[in-house]
Amino acid sequence: MFSVLRFSTIKNLRNVRTFASSTSNHFDIIIAGGGLVGTSLACALSKNKILSERNVLLLEGAPPFKGFECGEYGNRVSALNNNTVDFFKNIGVWEKISAARFKPVKQMQVWDASSNASITFNHDNFSENVAYIIENDLVLDSVYKELESAKNVQIKNLAKIEDVDLEGLATKSVKLKGGEEFTCDLLIGADGVNSLVRKQMKVDTYTHNYNEMGLVATLELDGNACDNSVAWQRFLPTGPVALLPLNENKSSLVWSTTPEMAKKLQSLPADEFVDELNKAFVKEYPKNEFVSNALRVLDTIMNSDSQSSRQYPPKVRSVVERSRACFPLGFMHSSSYVRSGVALVGDAAHRIHPLAGQGVNLGFGDVKCLVEVLADGVYGGATLSDKLVLLKYEKDRLVHNVPLMLGIHGIQSLYSSSFSPLVLLRSLGLQITQNAPPLKNLFMKKAMG
Amino acid sequence: MIAKFRGFCVYVIHNNYHTLLKRPVKHFNEESQRLLAIKSSFNAGDQPLASDSKAAQNLNKEVIHHNHLASEWWDQNGPLKGLHSLNQIRIPFIRDGLVSRNYTNKKFIGTSKVLEGLDILEVGCGGGILTEGLGRLSANVTAIDLGESLIQEAVSHINDFSPELKSKVNYKLESIESHSKKNLGKYDAVIISEVIEHIDDKPEFITNCLDALKPGGSIFITTLNKTAILWVCGIILAENVFKLVPEGTHHWNKIISHRDMQVLLDSLGCQVVVLNGYVYEFWKNSWLWTKNTDFCYAIHAIKR
């Protein structure tokens, strides 16, 4: 008797799903956000043999993607690592990207303006590339084209999400501005750093404002840049400045600096801007005598020569018109990526400083892992919303993301100081890593896949 | 001290094992004959017991115990959370077992319809945690249990949360004895998951299960092992100290060791093809396959 009573109360509390599934507005999976990560997730879901029969709805606030043409280079580019490229190969996107254009990076050179410590990353004899520089618009275009043949994915543009309801036991619902409502078994938040899905999950987030802005631009290099296959990054006291190669004579700029300086650089006349930029790569900053001596001693001990083997980046000739743009930089990490029927991917779950170019790679790593975990769960008879399955995704990604994010955050903090002991610490650290192949390989493996 | 205790237990187990081995095979048949006399008691279901046998009373106690858990059956964080997470290893075990026996249609392997077209009987389905999982892989599952509230809970859960499975899953408030009589040799597989440890007359029970199975069909059993470590961890600590399992769920004297189970299956004309051990990592609510069968074991046997 007792159990029957309890049984009926529980039943009344349930959010019964029959209503939802009887309408055509129910989907197995809804992806909120059609950026790089959201679209590639939809594509990966359509390619997976186990998940390809699930109905997927991709909600994107912007109008339909305008497409991509091989004209002038776009100013938003990503440095994709080998893991991401493998993932793109698996979902059929790489073929399209490589048919258009991409630039392999054979070597990365990083050095410190406050000392002469430097480090280079490359595979033995340049046998493998360390990264690939690809325009974000090209990636989006390739993924959208691949999605055209995906039968199970519907894309809804101009879909601005007003509210999401995650409290339903059986289904989650999404309400759009304009009143349309959709329900789903699994809602995936790929809606960026200000994710509404994450806000509704009511999880704690750790955020940190670097008080820096990133300035991007497309640059033309001076005549003889050889094959321009090195990515350059110099840590200035105001933040790192990086040149990412686009082709033989063009590179993309990512310059992290103070907000005032970024605004100023953005509005400078083109020739003055180019002067400032060239100066940034070669200007001598006051060096601490003690640090320089320590580095010389280290060089002697390790039998290396950090001073003379230095290469310098190619000289910038001009900046492409209207290619300069600014964006704020910050650190954010969500304490949890999932709850029953909900998961976060990409910037919705974590955001880092662009200094190592890892942000978007982490996002694609999330997508790959989530699809694998979901497929495994479904092949094991679980529902898409099963929290036990989603927790596996969260666990896998936390183990991978957190150390990397802390590492990058640590580097950022370490390099934003001119305090001598810190300069000494980072310079010695960089120099030791440069001269200790096992340590260097470990970093490369972590960051470049 | 512990080693001594363990040694003693191993000794006891071995002794039991040898007595079992020495028994003539027909012993089980005799035993089941004897228990056929009280078969009506297994039909208990909703009606009061006719014959007042001890076994029937025990069975009834088990049903009542689990009936009380009906409302909490589907709470993933509730008292049965271990059963929910057990799905993550027992469903792949059953799935891969069936795939390896070539019962499944090749074109569905590697898709979510991998068990399409297979008829599976689940005995002692409770609220349907395993049943729905198998239905989701497209198997036709008949699931029986003697607890009325449990079957009600299972039916209402599928109606409310998984209506798409209604055509795949069929719940019945019925004993295995009466069900197998009506469905002789019907099923490709019979599943007895976390159930055999609640059954008094195992030979009779397994015999009934096998009756419902096609020749060459598979029987899957997952249960606790009768070892000292299980007694300490699985009953004393899990039920009384850490409260991982509701108190009074398991009874030491009803647990059957994997050796006894193998002998029993062998004597009933089955060939054991897989014997795996598994353990519960309660701190993260997940299960792990192990070589060691001291804690729990899963058996896949074929009806000859």
Chai-1 contact restraints between the chains, C-beta under 6 A:
chainA,res_idxA,chainB,res_idxB,connection_type,confidence,min_distance_angstrom,max_distance_angstrom,comment,restraint_id
A,S3,B,N67,contact,1.0,0.0,6.0,A-B,restraint_1
A,S3,B,H68,contact,1.0,0.0,6.0,A-B,restraint_2
A,S3,B,A70,contact,1.0,0.0,6.0,A-B,restraint_3
A,S3,B,S149,contact,1.0,0.0,6.0,A-B,restraint_4
A,R6,B,S71,contact,1.0,0.0,6.0,A-B,restraint_5
A,F7,B,A70,contact,1.0,0.0,6.0,A-B,restraint_6
A,F7,B,S71,contact,1.0,0.0,6.0,A-B,restraint_7
A,I10,B,S71,contact,1.0,0.0,6.0,A-B,restraint_8
A,R14,B,D160,contact,1.0,0.0,6.0,A-B,restraint_9
A,V16,B,D160,contact,1.0,0.0,6.0,A-B,restraint_10
A,T18,B,P163,contact,1.0,0.0,6.0,A-B,restraint_11
A,K49,B,G110,contact,1.0,0.0,6.0,A-B,restraint_12
A,K49,B,T111,contact,1.0,0.0,6.0,A-B,restraint_13
A,I50,B,S112,contact,1.0,0.0,6.0,A-B,restraint_14
A,A170,B,F161,contact,1.0,0.0,6.0,A-B,restraint_15
A,V378,B,S112,contact,1.0,0.0,6.0,A-B,restraint_16
A,G380,B,I91,contact,1.0,0.0,6.0,A-B,restraint_17
A,G380,B,P92,contact,1.0,0.0,6.0,A-B,restraint_18
A,G381,B,I91,contact,1.0,0.0,6.0,A-B,restraint_19
A,G381,B,G133,contact,1.0,0.0,6.0,A-B,restraint_20
A,G381,B,R136,contact,1.0,0.0,6.0,A-B,restraint_21
A,G381,B,L137,contact,1.0,0.0,6.0,A-B,restraint_22
A,L388,B,S85,contact,1.0,0.0,6.0,A-B,restraint_23
